[in-house]
Amino acid sequence: MRIQFSKKLIFPLAMIIGFFANTMAYSQNYHAIHGSSYSGAAGIFNNPASPNNSLHKWDVHLLSLQLNNITNTVYFKDLKLPSISNASIQLKEGNYSRLNHQVIDLNVFNAMYQIDAKQSISGGLRIRSYAHIKTNSFEANDSSNTLDRFLFNNRTTPFIEGFGTHAGWLEGNLNYSSVIKATTTGKLSAGITLQIAKNVSGAYTRINRISFLETALTPTDTVYTFTGGAGSYAYSSNYDATTPYNNLQENINQMIKSGTTSLGLSVGLEYIKYDQSSSAGENEPNPYRWKLGFSIMDIGASSFKTSEYTGYFSNPSNTINDDDLSQKLTNINSAQDLRDSLATLFGTTTPLPPTFKINQPTRMIINIDRNFGNHFYVNGQLSLNFRSSANFNKFNTRELSLLSITPRWETLAWGIFLPVQYNTQGQIWIGAAIKMGPLVAGIHSLGIFKKDPLLNGGGYLMMSIHPFNKKMYTTRLDCY
């Protein structure tokens, strides 16, 4: 099924669910750097205590970009890499419950400095956001490109229900980590990260058990009358501060200026057990055999002001049919037009609260890293979300990774990584990544290379430099 809709429905669909289709989001799934002593400033994405065990005194994380997506309905048709000229994004046909979780992050700057052998500080700026969509089972195929045909294809479906949640923000990070206990066999570090967020984009929609009745007018003509259900949608009021008279940069600046501010917190512990069988040089750190990490990330919530052009709509008028609905949603040119049109379709329209909160993806991370020598390591990580994004009555975001195992061969300048992960939707992804000097590039799932793949997986790209100092120790391979 190609992604296309009746022109009458393009604007309302864009207003209600468009927030969730191509949004930016942050994820901690840079599997290549998990547990790595070379992760530097980027290590606080996974454990705030990790910078204190970095092998760099200075580290500047210049840029990172990541896409992570889980879906059961969107796929690439005729994708033949490296050429993508004939590929198209389409919707998988059939009758089933649909879902899509999309994660993208843009890290524009992050820097770390080790004050001494026991203390480190770091800070940076990121763009973060999350998007989650889920529906009940309904039929969709190539003929479902108008409301009438969609209802015809679902005349035996008891009701239509679904929801979506999106939150996006700019975030500044201030991190401090310190050694709290050190012995000849190992050391324990603790870290804390204060997150200061400017909430730029928030939205949600809920469609609750919308039902309809099919009536045959003639042997070839039917009409669909809505008989029950309710729905709501909200978006942050800073969208209303934008105008078509401003350019894109001016509208973005206005949205940022009008956004609310919130605080978040991440804390972590990291213990390294030294390798007693390996001796270090005079100026070298003790090599570790085991590294154990524990962290609780993203404690907090994003708060948004609710736009006045939103609402909760219930008791659909029993005189409204599918033709009336299509006409009502024609020539919608603004959020106010959409709200006013929906109000004529339902018997009750209730204003929403003046603010809404969307919980950040609070989770517990347990990380175990094993050094087998000769620059070969195996990292295991378990990430347990505190909240579910599948709760119809709650506004939550969550991370997508559940369990990952990442073998890696890594020196300062080079690295090969082969992550295998089991995600929160029960999918197994086999990925790959490579490090070449300051650049790390990876892909979450090699399944993207098969014929007509679902858009599951994604990839990441990151670049770091280490100014003002050389690494703490060198190896022969680092000179290659």
Summary of the structure (lengths in Angstrom):
residues: 480
radius of gyration: 25.4
end to end distance: 50.6
largest distance: 92.1
contacts: 1631
relative contact order: 0.18
helix: 16%
strand: 53%
